């Protein structure tokens, strides 16, 4: 994963792709910062977590930009999300996600919304990096009602 990011950085420089170069530099910096905090090199899963956090931050920004009527910023931020998404594993479809949730519900057998934590604990390793956890959480809450 780390090598892929470095290669993309070089490619963006050669192609003079300013947007991609900016996004890849930002990801590289975020990864380096996390490595400094942990005092070790990150695993691929941890790199995916860093990238996922960056995407989540941008999605939150898009919501704010839409409220402010800043369509120009929405478009550029969405472009950044698209670039970042190339580093994530293939995302699960709604159907695949529902199947995994069904399987976890059979195992955990939640009785009320109090069991949300148990369900999330069992489901998170299966979908981490492959789905938006906020969306997953909403789907589980709907089923627990």
C-alpha positions as CSV (number, residue, x, y, z in Angstrom):
1,X,0.0,0.0,0.0
2,X,2.7,2.4,1.0
3,X,4.7,1.7,-2.2
4,X,1.6,2.3,-4.3
5,X,1.2,5.7,-2.7
6,X,4.8,6.6,-3.4
7,X,4.5,5.5,-7.0
8,X,1.3,7.5,-7.5
9,X,3.1,10.5,-6.0
10,X,5.9,10.2,-8.6
11,X,3.3,9.6,-11.4
12,X,1.3,12.7,-10.4
13,X,4.5,14.8,-10.4
14,X,5.4,13.6,-13.9
15,X,1.9,14.2,-15.2
16,X,1.7,17.6,-13.5
17,X,-1.6,16.5,-12.0
18,X,-1.9,19.1,-9.3
19,X,-5.1,17.8,-7.7
20,X,-3.9,14.2,-7.5
21,X,-0.4,15.3,-6.3
22,X,-2.0,17.4,-3.5
23,X,-4.2,14.5,-2.3
24,X,-1.4,11.9,-2.5
25,X,0.9,14.2,-0.6
26,X,-1.7,14.8,2.1
27,X,-2.3,11.0,2.5
28,X,1.5,10.5,2.7
29,X,1.7,13.1,5.4
30,X,-1.2,11.7,7.3
31,X,0.4,8.3,7.2
32,X,3.7,9.6,8.4
33,X,2.0,11.5,11.2
34,X,0.3,8.4,12.4
35,X,3.6,6.5,12.2
36,X,5.2,9.1,14.4
37,X,2.4,8.8,16.9
38,X,2.7,5.0,17.0
39,X,6.5,5.0,16.7
40,X,6.4,2.3,14.1
41,X,5.5,1.6,10.5
42,X,1.8,1.2,9.8
43,X,0.4,-2.1,8.4
44,X,-1.8,-2.0,5.3
45,X,-4.9,-2.2,7.5
46,X,-3.8,0.8,9.5
47,X,-3.0,2.7,6.3
48,X,-6.6,1.9,5.1
49,X,-7.9,3.3,8.4
50,X,-6.0,6.6,7.8
51,X,-7.4,6.9,4.3
52,X,-10.9,6.1,5.5
53,X,-10.6,8.9,8.1
54,X,-9.5,11.3,5.4
55,X,-12.5,10.3,3.2
56,X,-14.9,10.7,6.2
57,X,-13.5,14.2,6.9
58,X,-14.1,15.2,3.3
59,X,-17.6,13.8,3.3
60,X,-18.4,15.9,6.4
61,X,-16.9,18.9,4.6
62,X,-19.1,18.3,1.6
63,X,-22.2,18.4,3.8
64,X,-21.1,21.8,5.1
65,X,-20.3,23.1,1.7
66,X,-23.7,22.1,0.4
67,X,-25.3,24.0,3.3
68,X,-23.3,27.1,2.3
69,X,-24.1,26.7,-1.4
70,X,-20.5,26.3,-2.3
71,X,-20.9,23.9,-5.3
72,X,-17.3,24.6,-6.4
73,X,-15.9,23.3,-3.2
74,X,-18.3,20.3,-3.3
75,X,-17.0,19.3,-6.7
76,X,-13.3,19.6,-5.8
77,X,-13.8,17.8,-2.5
78,X,-15.6,15.0,-4.3
79,X,-12.7,14.7,-6.7
80,X,-10.4,14.3,-3.7
81,X,-12.7,11.5,-2.3
82,X,-12.6,9.8,-5.7
83,X,-8.8,9.8,-5.6
84,X,-8.6,8.6,-2.0
85,X,-11.1,5.8,-2.8
86,X,-8.8,4.2,-5.2
87,X,-6.6,3.1,-2.3
88,X,-9.4,1.4,-0.4
89,X,-10.4,-2.3,-1.0
90,X,-13.4,-2.8,-3.2
91,X,-16.5,-1.5,-1.4
92,X,-19.3,-3.9,-0.5
93,X,-22.6,-3.6,-2.3
94,X,-25.8,-3.1,-0.2
95,X,-26.8,-6.7,-0.8
96,X,-23.4,-8.0,0.4
97,X,-23.5,-5.8,3.4
98,X,-27.1,-6.9,4.2
99,X,-25.9,-10.6,4.0
100,X,-23.1,-9.9,6.4
101,X,-25.4,-8.1,8.8
102,X,-27.9,-11.1,8.6
103,X,-25.1,-13.5,9.4
104,X,-23.9,-11.4,12.4
105,X,-27.5,-11.1,13.6
106,X,-27.8,-14.9,13.5
107,X,-24.6,-15.3,15.6
108,X,-25.2,-12.5,18.1
109,X,-29.0,-12.7,18.3
110,X,-29.5,-9.1,19.4
111,X,-32.7,-8.4,21.3
112,X,-32.8,-4.6,21.5
113,X,-30.8,-1.5,20.6
114,X,-28.7,-2.2,23.8
115,X,-27.0,-5.0,21.8
116,X,-25.8,-2.5,19.2
117,X,-22.2,-2.7,20.5
118,X,-22.2,-6.5,20.3
119,X,-23.3,-6.4,16.7
120,X,-20.8,-3.7,15.7
121,X,-18.0,-5.6,17.5
122,X,-18.7,-8.7,15.5
123,X,-19.4,-6.9,12.2
124,X,-16.5,-4.4,12.1
125,X,-13.7,-6.8,11.3
126,X,-15.8,-8.1,8.4
127,X,-16.5,-4.7,6.8
128,X,-13.7,-2.5,7.9
129,X,-12.4,-0.5,4.9
130,X,-15.0,-2.1,2.7
131,X,-18.0,0.0,3.8
132,X,-18.8,3.3,5.3
133,X,-19.2,2.5,9.0
134,X,-21.6,5.3,9.6
135,X,-23.9,3.8,6.9
136,X,-23.4,0.3,8.5
137,X,-24.3,1.7,11.9
138,X,-27.5,3.2,10.5
139,X,-28.5,-0.1,8.8
140,X,-28.1,-1.9,12.1
141,X,-30.0,0.7,14.1
142,X,-32.9,0.3,11.6
143,X,-33.0,-3.4,12.2
144,X,-32.8,-3.2,15.9
145,X,-35.9,-0.9,16.1
